[in-house]
Amino acid sequence: MPRADAQRNVDALLAAAKEEFAAHGVDVSVRSIAARAGVGTATLYRHFPLRSDLVAAVFRHELDECVAAAGPLAEQYAPGEALERWVQRYREFLQTKRGLASALHSGDPAYSSLPEYFHSHAAPALGALLGKAANSGEIRADVAVAPLDLLGAIANLCVPFPGSDNDTATRLVALLLDGLRYRP
C-alpha cells in the first residue's frame, strides 16, 4: 500500500492529466500536468516514467470509477433507471476520453492491454444492470443485447460529427435506451 502522501500525489496527477488531456490532448506538456496537480515533474516521472503509463493509468482510473458507479446505482434506483443512469455515466466517460483516443488507437504496445481491461470490467457491470432491468420487466427480454454490443453502439453514438455537441450524444443514447424499454 503506498504512503498516503504518495497516493495523494498519484490521485492529483490522474485528475490533472484527465483535465489536461481532455482540454489539450495527450501531447500536452508534462509540466502543465504537474503544475495543475501541484507537484514537480520529478514526482510525475517517479509515478509514471513514460507518457503512455500516465495515459493508460488515466484510462483505467476513469473506467474503474464508471464501473464502480453501477453497484450504488443498482441499490439506489429501480433497475430501469439504474441502467439509464449508468449508461449516461458511461457516455460521460466516453466524452471525456476524446483527448485519449488518438493515443489509445495509435498501435502503441503500451496500450495493448486496455481493450481486454475495458471488456473485462465494463461488460460485466452493464450486463448485471441489463439483467436486472430485463428481470424486472423494465426493458425487453425478447431482444438479446450483448453488453459489449451495447457498449460499442453507445460509443459510436458519442463520436462527434460536424454540428454535434454533447447534447446530441445524450439525446441519441436516450433514444437507443428507449428502444430497449418494454412495451406490451
C-alpha positions as CSV (number, residue, x, y, z in Angstrom):
1,M,0.0,0.0,0.0
2,P,1.5,3.3,-1.0
3,R,2.1,6.0,1.6
4,A,-0.8,8.5,2.0
5,D,1.1,11.4,0.5
6,A,2.3,9.3,-2.4
7,Q,-1.3,8.2,-3.1
8,R,-2.5,11.8,-2.9
9,N,0.1,12.7,-5.5
10,V,-1.0,9.9,-7.8
11,D,-4.6,10.9,-7.4
12,A,-3.8,14.6,-8.1
13,L,-1.7,13.6,-11.2
14,L,-4.5,11.4,-12.6
15,A,-7.1,14.2,-12.1
16,A,-4.8,16.8,-13.6
17,A,-3.9,14.6,-16.5
18,K,-7.5,13.8,-17.2
19,E,-8.3,17.5,-17.4
20,E,-5.3,18.4,-19.5
21,F,-5.8,15.5,-21.9
22,A,-9.4,16.5,-22.3
23,A,-8.6,20.1,-23.0
24,H,-5.3,19.8,-24.9
25,G,-4.8,16.2,-26.0
26,V,-2.3,13.6,-24.8
27,D,0.7,15.6,-26.1
28,V,0.2,18.4,-23.5
29,S,3.4,19.1,-21.6
30,V,4.2,17.1,-18.5
31,R,5.0,20.4,-16.8
32,S,1.4,21.5,-17.3
33,I,0.1,18.3,-15.8
34,A,2.5,18.5,-12.9
35,A,1.7,22.2,-12.3
36,R,-2.1,21.5,-12.3
37,A,-1.5,18.6,-9.9
38,G,0.6,20.8,-7.6
39,V,3.7,18.6,-7.8
40,G,7.0,18.7,-9.6
41,T,7.8,16.9,-12.8
42,A,10.1,14.5,-10.9
43,T,7.1,13.4,-8.9
44,L,5.2,12.8,-12.1
45,Y,8.0,10.8,-13.6
46,R,8.5,8.8,-10.4
47,H,5.0,7.5,-10.6
48,F,4.6,7.5,-14.4
49,P,8.0,7.1,-16.1
50,L,6.5,7.1,-19.6
51,R,3.7,9.2,-21.0
52,S,2.0,6.0,-22.0
53,D,2.0,4.9,-18.4
54,L,0.1,8.0,-17.5
55,V,-2.4,7.8,-20.4
56,A,-3.1,4.1,-19.5
57,A,-3.5,4.9,-15.8
58,V,-5.9,7.7,-16.6
59,F,-8.0,5.4,-18.8
60,R,-8.1,2.7,-16.2
61,H,-8.8,5.1,-13.3
62,E,-11.7,6.7,-15.2
63,L,-13.1,3.3,-16.3
64,D,-12.9,2.0,-12.7
65,E,-14.9,4.9,-11.5
66,C,-17.5,4.4,-14.2
67,V,-17.8,0.7,-13.4
68,A,-17.9,1.3,-9.7
69,A,-20.9,3.5,-10.1
70,A,-23.0,0.5,-11.3
71,G,-23.4,-1.0,-7.8
72,P,-24.6,2.1,-6.0
73,L,-26.9,3.0,-8.8
74,A,-28.5,-0.5,-8.7
75,E,-29.0,-0.2,-5.0
76,Q,-30.5,3.3,-5.1
77,Y,-32.8,3.2,-8.2
78,A,-35.2,0.9,-9.9
79,P,-33.5,-1.4,-12.4
80,G,-34.5,0.5,-15.5
81,E,-33.5,3.9,-14.0
82,A,-30.2,2.4,-12.7
83,L,-29.4,1.2,-16.2
84,E,-30.2,4.5,-17.8
85,R,-28.2,6.5,-15.2
86,W,-25.2,4.1,-15.7
87,V,-25.4,4.3,-19.4
88,Q,-25.4,8.1,-19.2
89,R,-22.4,7.9,-16.8
90,Y,-20.6,5.7,-19.4
91,R,-21.5,8.3,-22.1
92,E,-19.8,10.9,-19.9
93,F,-16.8,8.6,-19.6
94,L,-16.6,8.3,-23.4
95,Q,-16.9,12.0,-24.0
96,T,-14.1,12.8,-21.6
97,K,-11.8,10.3,-23.4
98,R,-11.7,12.3,-26.6
99,G,-8.2,13.6,-25.7
100,L,-7.0,10.0,-25.3
101,A,-8.5,8.5,-28.4
102,S,-5.5,9.2,-30.7
103,A,-3.1,7.6,-28.2
104,L,-5.3,4.6,-27.4
105,H,-5.7,3.8,-31.1
106,S,-2.1,4.5,-32.1
107,G,-1.0,0.9,-32.1
108,D,1.5,1.6,-29.3
109,P,2.1,-1.7,-27.5
110,A,1.8,0.2,-24.2
111,Y,-1.9,0.3,-24.7
112,S,-2.4,-3.3,-25.9
113,S,-3.9,-4.5,-22.6
114,L,-6.5,-1.8,-22.4
115,P,-9.2,-3.3,-24.7
116,E,-9.2,-6.5,-22.5
117,Y,-9.2,-4.4,-19.4
118,F,-12.2,-2.5,-20.7
119,H,-14.1,-5.7,-21.8
120,S,-13.5,-7.5,-18.5
121,H,-14.7,-4.6,-16.4
122,A,-17.3,-2.6,-18.3
123,A,-19.2,-5.6,-19.9
124,P,-20.0,-7.3,-16.6
125,A,-21.1,-4.0,-15.0
126,L,-23.5,-3.3,-17.9
127,G,-24.5,-7.0,-18.1
128,A,-25.6,-7.0,-14.5
129,L,-27.7,-3.9,-15.0
130,L,-29.3,-5.2,-18.2
131,G,-30.2,-8.5,-16.4
132,K,-31.9,-6.8,-13.5
133,A,-33.8,-4.4,-15.8
134,A,-34.9,-7.3,-18.0
135,N,-35.9,-9.5,-15.0
136,S,-38.0,-6.6,-13.6
137,G,-39.8,-6.1,-17.0
138,E,-38.4,-2.6,-17.4
139,I,-36.6,-3.5,-20.6
140,R,-37.4,-6.0,-23.3
141,A,-36.3,-9.6,-22.5
142,D,-37.1,-10.7,-26.1
143,V,-34.1,-8.8,-27.5
144,A,-30.8,-10.4,-26.7
145,V,-28.4,-7.5,-26.2
146,A,-24.8,-8.4,-25.6
147,P,-23.2,-5.9,-23.2
148,L,-20.2,-5.4,-25.5
149,D,-22.5,-4.7,-28.4
150,L,-24.4,-2.1,-26.5
151,L,-21.2,-0.5,-25.2
152,G,-20.0,-0.3,-28.8
153,A,-23.3,1.2,-30.0
154,I,-23.2,3.9,-27.3
155,A,-19.6,4.6,-28.1
156,N,-20.5,5.1,-31.8
157,L,-23.3,7.4,-30.9
158,C,-20.8,9.6,-28.9
159,V,-18.4,10.1,-31.8
160,P,-18.7,13.8,-32.6
161,F,-19.7,14.9,-36.1
162,P,-20.0,18.4,-37.6
163,G,-22.6,20.4,-35.9
164,S,-23.0,18.0,-33.0
165,D,-22.4,18.7,-29.3
166,N,-22.6,16.7,-26.1
167,D,-26.4,17.2,-26.1
168,T,-26.6,15.4,-29.4
169,A,-24.9,12.3,-27.9
170,T,-27.1,12.5,-24.8
171,R,-30.3,12.5,-27.0
172,L,-29.1,9.7,-29.2
173,V,-28.1,7.5,-26.3
174,A,-31.5,8.2,-24.7
175,L,-33.2,7.2,-27.9
176,L,-31.2,3.9,-28.1
177,L,-32.2,3.1,-24.5
178,D,-35.8,3.9,-25.2
179,G,-35.7,1.1,-27.8
180,L,-34.9,-1.4,-25.1
181,R,-37.9,-0.5,-22.9
182,Y,-40.7,-3.0,-22.7
183,R,-44.0,-2.1,-24.3
184,P,-46.8,-4.6,-24.0
